[in-house]
Amino acid sequence: MQNRRIGPLTVAVWSNPDVGTGSFFVIIDPPFERGDDYKRVVATCTAVLRRAARACVLVWLPLQDLETFEQAAQSVLQSAKDL
């Protein structure tokens, strides 16, 4: 496991020992102390997927505002389609 700064957040990255496969598991655990944390999560997911399109990304976050969460999730999906 390695911690790396990708986009606006630091993420934990697990990679397959056979680096040639290009498979990565990324965990994003944002602090959610700022008003723009959902935007920062979207930017970080986009940055991860630009670097490793086959990455599996898990975002650990509280679901306090489902409408804002839904908008962020749709933004991540659109970013992935645009790559």
C-alpha positions as CSV (number, residue, x, y, z in Angstrom):
1,M,0.0,0.0,0.0
2,Q,1.2,3.5,-0.8
3,N,-0.3,6.9,0.1
4,R,-0.1,9.2,-2.9
5,R,-1.4,12.7,-3.6
6,I,-3.6,12.5,-6.7
7,G,-5.7,15.5,-7.5
8,P,-6.6,17.5,-4.4
9,L,-6.6,14.6,-2.0
10,T,-4.2,12.0,-0.7
11,V,-5.3,8.5,-1.5
12,A,-4.3,5.0,-0.4
13,V,-3.3,2.8,-3.4
14,W,-3.0,-0.9,-3.5
15,S,-1.5,-2.3,-6.7
16,N,-1.2,-5.7,-8.1
17,P,2.3,-7.1,-7.5
18,D,2.3,-7.9,-11.3
19,V,2.5,-4.2,-12.3
20,G,2.0,-5.2,-15.9
21,T,-1.7,-5.9,-15.3
22,G,-2.4,-2.3,-14.5
23,S,-4.9,-3.1,-11.8
24,F,-5.2,-0.8,-8.8
25,F,-7.5,-0.5,-5.8
26,V,-7.7,3.1,-4.6
27,I,-9.4,4.2,-1.3
28,I,-10.3,7.8,-0.8
29,D,-11.2,8.8,2.7
30,P,-11.8,12.6,2.6
31,P,-12.0,14.6,5.9
32,F,-15.3,16.3,4.9
33,E,-14.3,19.4,6.9
34,R,-14.7,21.8,3.9
35,G,-17.7,22.8,1.9
36,D,-16.1,21.7,-1.4
37,D,-15.2,18.2,-0.3
38,Y,-17.6,16.5,-2.8
39,K,-16.0,18.6,-5.6
40,R,-12.5,17.5,-4.4
41,V,-13.6,13.9,-4.4
42,V,-14.8,14.2,-8.0
43,A,-11.6,15.9,-9.0
44,T,-9.5,13.1,-7.3
45,C,-11.6,10.3,-8.9
46,T,-11.1,11.9,-12.3
47,A,-7.3,12.2,-11.7
48,V,-7.1,8.6,-10.6
49,L,-9.0,7.3,-13.6
50,R,-6.9,9.5,-16.0
51,R,-3.8,7.8,-14.6
52,A,-5.2,4.2,-14.4
53,A,-8.5,3.8,-16.3
54,R,-8.9,0.3,-14.9
55,A,-8.6,1.4,-11.3
56,C,-11.3,0.3,-8.8
57,V,-12.0,3.4,-6.6
58,L,-13.7,3.3,-3.3
59,V,-14.8,6.5,-1.6
60,W,-15.5,6.3,2.1
61,L,-17.8,9.2,3.1
62,P,-20.9,10.0,5.3
63,L,-24.2,10.1,3.4
64,Q,-25.6,13.2,5.1
65,D,-26.9,15.0,2.0
66,L,-28.1,12.5,-0.5
67,E,-28.9,15.1,-3.2
68,T,-25.3,16.4,-3.1
69,F,-24.0,12.8,-3.0
70,E,-26.0,11.9,-6.1
71,Q,-24.7,15.0,-8.0
72,A,-21.1,14.0,-7.1
73,A,-21.7,10.4,-8.1
74,Q,-23.1,11.5,-11.5
75,S,-20.1,13.8,-12.0
76,V,-17.7,10.9,-11.4
77,L,-19.6,8.7,-13.8
78,Q,-19.6,11.4,-16.5
79,S,-15.9,12.0,-15.9
80,A,-15.2,8.3,-16.5
81,K,-17.2,8.3,-19.7
82,D,-15.3,11.3,-21.0
83,L,-11.9,9.7,-20.6
